[in-house]
Structures are given as structure tokens and as C-alpha cells.
Amino acid sequence: MSEKEKNEIAEMVETAELLAKHDPQSLVIAKANLDILKSRCEIEKAMREESAG
């Protein structure tokens, strides 16, 4: 993982903490979107493994 990616992740964590403190509903929306993106990655990974195997 590059330094740029590490910094972006740290910034995302700071944003999540700010949302948790000041706007919990937005945190729920952000979490739902991250869950969707995670699912897409898992599906893509499974498809690649299936193609390779």
C-alpha cells in the first residue's frame, strides 16, 4: 500500500469520526456505501478466482 493510499484511508477515518460525532445518519449512509463497495470487490475477487481455477 502506498503512502498516498495510507493518507487517504486516514482521511476517511477522520471523516467517519466527524460524522459519528456530528451527523450519525450520514455515517450510516457512508457505511452502507462502503459495504456495497466491499461486496463488489468480493464478487470481483471470486469471479477472478473462478476463472483462474
MOHUDA-V849607 format. One record per residue. N is the residue number from 1. RES is the residue in one small letter. SS is DSSP state (A for helix, B for strand, O for the rest). PSI is psi in radians with two decimals (* if undefined). Layout:
n: [N:N]
res: [RES:RES]
ss: [SS:SS]
psi: [PSI:PSI]
//
This chain:
n: [1:2:3:4:5:6:7:8:9:10:11:12:13:14:15:16:17:18:19:20:21:22:23:24:25:26:27:28:29:30:31:32:33:34:35:36:37:38:39:40:41:42:43:44:45:46:47:48:49:50:51:52:53]
res: [m:s:e:k:e:k:n:e:i:a:e:m:v:e:t:a:e:l:l:a:k:h:d:p:q:s:l:v:i:a:k:a:n:l:d:i:l:k:s:r:c:e:i:e:k:a:m:r:e:e:s:a:g]
ss: [O:O:A:A:A:A:A:A:A:A:A:A:A:A:A:A:A:A:A:A:A:A:O:A:A:A:A:A:A:A:A:A:A:A:A:A:A:A:A:A:A:A:A:A:A:A:A:A:A:A:A:A:O]
psi: [2.33:2.87:-0.67:-0.78:-0.70:-0.73:-0.68:-0.70:-0.75:-0.70:-0.69:-0.68:-0.76:-0.74:-0.75:-0.71:-0.71:-0.77:-0.74:-0.66:-0.68:-0.32:1.28:-0.56:-0.68:-0.59:-0.70:-0.74:-0.79:-0.74:-0.74:-0.73:-0.70:-0.67:-0.69:-0.82:-0.67:-0.74:-0.73:-0.75:-0.73:-0.69:-0.80:-0.76:-0.79:-0.69:-0.71:-0.74:-0.65:-0.71:-0.64:-0.48:*]
//
